Amino acid sequence: MNIPNSVTYIDENAFYGCSGLTSVTIPNSVTKIGKYAFVGCEGLTSVTIGDNVTTIDVGAFSSCSSLTEIFIGNSVTTIGYSAFFDCRSLISVNFGNSVVSIGSNAFEFCSGLTSIDIPNSVTSIGGMAFYD
């Protein structure tokens, strides 16, 4: 699914439980992904986040059990608490070069992750951020 360029904010629970979604491309027009925006989208396998998103809020993609890859745009500074919690199929995360903070439990129970390349811009990693 391609979100239209006219969208600037994806609100809380906007796509809650949309199990039919298989991929999402968030355009550069979006600046924030709200709390639990895509929680429980069990069919989602790939997410590409545009270059103007600054915040991936609390639980935004939690429990997306089929998610295998994430491409995080270059303006994301904050990955919120439990943003990708329980994404057990997640294999790769491609961080943009502006991430400063990775919240607590952000990637907890992402047991499929085999390696992560955290950029030098990161100054804070919360507790149990990568706990399995």
DRENDO-1510 file (C-alpha; in Angstrom, 1 decimal, always signed):
<recs>
REC; n; res; u; v; w
REC; 1; MET; +0.0; +0.0; +0.0 .
REC; 2; ASN; +1.2; +3.4; -0.9 .
REC; 3; ILE; +0.0; +6.2; +1.4 .
REC; 4; PRO; -0.9; +9.4; -0.6 .
REC; 5; ASN; +1.6; +12.3; -0.6 .
REC; 6; SER; -1.2; +14.5; +0.9 .
REC; 7; VAL; -0.9; +12.7; +4.2 .
REC; 8; THR; +1.3; +14.4; +6.8 .
REC; 9; TYR; +0.5; +12.4; +10.0 .
REC; 10; ILE; -0.6; +8.8; +10.6 .
REC; 11; ASP; -2.7; +8.9; +13.7 .
REC; 12; GLU; -3.1; +6.5; +16.6 .
REC; 13; ASN; -4.6; +3.1; +15.6 .
REC; 14; ALA; -5.1; +4.3; +12.0 .
REC; 15; PHE; -4.5; +0.8; +10.5 .
REC; 16; TYR; -5.1; -1.2; +13.6 .
REC; 17; GLY; -5.3; -5.0; +12.8 .
REC; 18; CYS; -5.3; -4.6; +9.0 .
REC; 19; SER; -4.2; -8.1; +8.4 .
REC; 20; GLY; -4.6; -7.9; +4.6 .
REC; 21; LEU; -1.7; -5.3; +4.3 .
REC; 22; THR; +1.4; -6.9; +3.0 .
REC; 23; SER; +3.6; -3.9; +2.5 .
REC; 24; VAL; +3.5; -0.2; +3.3 .
REC; 25; THR; +5.4; +2.7; +1.9 .
REC; 26; ILE; +5.1; +5.8; +4.0 .
REC; 27; PRO; +5.8; +8.9; +1.8 .
REC; 28; ASN; +8.1; +11.8; +2.6 .
REC; 29; SER; +5.1; +14.0; +3.3 .
REC; 30; VAL; +4.5; +12.1; +6.6 .
REC; 31; THR; +6.3; +13.5; +9.7 .
REC; 32; LYS; +5.1; +11.3; +12.4 .
REC; 33; ILE; +3.7; +7.8; +12.8 .
REC; 34; GLY; +1.3; +7.7; +15.8 .
REC; 35; LYS; +0.9; +5.3; +18.7 .
REC; 36; TYR; -0.1; +1.8; +17.6 .
REC; 37; ALA; -0.7; +3.0; +14.0 .
REC; 38; PHE; -0.2; -0.4; +12.5 .
REC; 39; VAL; -0.4; -2.7; +15.5 .
REC; 40; GLY; -1.5; -6.3; +14.7 .
REC; 41; CYS; -1.1; -6.0; +11.0 .
REC; 42; GLU; -0.2; -9.7; +10.8 .
REC; 43; GLY; +0.2; -9.9; +7.0 .
REC; 44; LEU; +2.6; -7.0; +6.8 .
REC; 45; THR; +6.0; -8.1; +5.5 .
REC; 46; SER; +7.8; -4.9; +4.5 .
REC; 47; VAL; +7.8; -1.3; +5.7 .
REC; 48; THR; +9.5; +1.6; +4.0 .
REC; 49; ILE; +9.4; +4.9; +6.1 .
REC; 50; GLY; +9.9; +8.1; +4.2 .
REC; 51; ASP; +12.7; +10.6; +4.8 .
REC; 52; ASN; +10.6; +13.3; +6.6 .
REC; 53; VAL; +9.2; +11.0; +9.4 .
REC; 54; THR; +10.9; +12.1; +12.7 .
REC; 55; THR; +9.1; +9.9; +15.1 .
REC; 56; ILE; +7.9; +6.3; +15.1 .
REC; 57; ASP; +5.7; +6.4; +18.2 .
REC; 58; VAL; +4.9; +3.9; +20.9 .
REC; 59; GLY; +3.9; +0.4; +19.6 .
REC; 60; ALA; +3.5; +1.7; +16.0 .
REC; 61; PHE; +4.3; -1.6; +14.4 .
REC; 62; SER; +4.0; -4.0; +17.4 .
REC; 63; SER; +2.7; -7.5; +16.8 .
REC; 64; CYS; +3.2; -7.4; +13.1 .
REC; 65; SER; +4.2; -11.1; +13.2 .
REC; 66; SER; +5.1; -11.5; +9.4 .
REC; 67; LEU; +7.2; -8.3; +9.2 .
REC; 68; THR; +10.6; -9.3; +7.8 .
REC; 69; GLU; +12.2; -6.0; +6.8 .
REC; 70; ILE; +12.1; -2.3; +7.7 .
REC; 71; PHE; +13.7; +0.6; +5.9 .
REC; 72; ILE; +13.8; +3.7; +8.3 .
REC; 73; GLY; +14.1; +7.1; +6.6 .
REC; 74; ASN; +17.0; +9.5; +7.2 .
REC; 75; SER; +15.0; +12.0; +9.4 .
REC; 76; VAL; +13.8; +9.5; +12.0 .
REC; 77; THR; +15.3; +10.6; +15.3 .
REC; 78; THR; +13.1; +8.6; +17.8 .
REC; 79; ILE; +12.0; +5.0; +17.7 .
REC; 80; GLY; +9.4; +4.8; +20.5 .
REC; 81; TYR; +8.8; +2.3; +23.3 .
REC; 82; SER; +7.8; -1.1; +21.9 .
REC; 83; ALA; +7.6; +0.3; +18.3 .
REC; 84; PHE; +8.4; -3.1; +16.8 .
REC; 85; PHE; +7.6; -5.3; +19.8 .
REC; 86; ASP; +6.9; -8.9; +19.0 .
REC; 87; CYS; +7.7; -8.8; +15.3 .
REC; 88; ARG; +9.1; -12.3; +15.5 .
REC; 89; SER; +9.8; -12.7; +11.7 .
REC; 90; LEU; +11.9; -9.5; +11.5 .
REC; 91; ILE; +15.2; -10.3; +9.9 .
REC; 92; SER; +16.7; -6.9; +9.0 .
REC; 93; VAL; +16.4; -3.2; +10.1 .
REC; 94; ASN; +17.9; -0.6; +7.9 .
REC; 95; PHE; +18.3; +2.5; +10.2 .
REC; 96; GLY; +18.5; +6.0; +8.7 .
REC; 97; ASN; +21.4; +8.1; +9.7 .
REC; 98; SER; +19.6; +10.4; +12.1 .
REC; 99; VAL; +18.3; +8.0; +14.8 .
REC; 100; VAL; +19.2; +9.3; +18.2 .
REC; 101; SER; +17.0; +7.3; +20.5 .
REC; 102; ILE; +15.8; +3.7; +20.5 .
REC; 103; GLY; +13.1; +3.3; +23.1 .
REC; 104; SER; +12.8; +0.6; +25.7 .
REC; 105; ASN; +11.4; -2.7; +24.3 .
REC; 106; ALA; +11.6; -1.3; +20.8 .
REC; 107; PHE; +12.6; -4.6; +19.2 .
REC; 108; GLU; +11.7; -6.9; +22.1 .
REC; 109; PHE; +10.8; -10.4; +21.0 .
REC; 110; CYS; +12.1; -9.9; +17.5 .
REC; 111; SER; +13.7; -13.3; +17.6 .
REC; 112; GLY; +14.4; -13.4; +13.8 .
REC; 113; LEU; +17.0; -10.6; +14.0 .
REC; 114; THR; +20.4; -12.0; +13.2 .
REC; 115; SER; +22.4; -8.8; +13.0 .
REC; 116; ILE; +21.8; -5.1; +13.6 .
REC; 117; ASP; +23.9; -2.2; +12.4 .
REC; 118; ILE; +23.2; +0.7; +14.8 .
REC; 119; PRO; +24.3; +4.1; +13.4 .
REC; 120; ASN; +26.7; +6.4; +15.2 .
REC; 121; SER; +24.0; +8.9; +15.6 .
REC; 122; VAL; +22.3; +6.8; +18.4 .
REC; 123; THR; +23.0; +8.2; +21.9 .
REC; 124; SER; +20.3; +6.3; +23.8 .
REC; 125; ILE; +19.1; +2.7; +23.8 .
REC; 126; GLY; +16.4; +1.9; +26.3 .
REC; 127; GLY; +16.2; -1.1; +28.5 .
REC; 128; MET; +15.4; -4.5; +26.9 .
REC; 129; ALA; +15.3; -2.7; +23.5 .
REC; 130; PHE; +16.6; -5.9; +21.8 .
REC; 131; TYR; +15.5; -8.5; +24.4 .
REC; 132; ASP; +14.3; -11.9; +23.2 .
</recs>
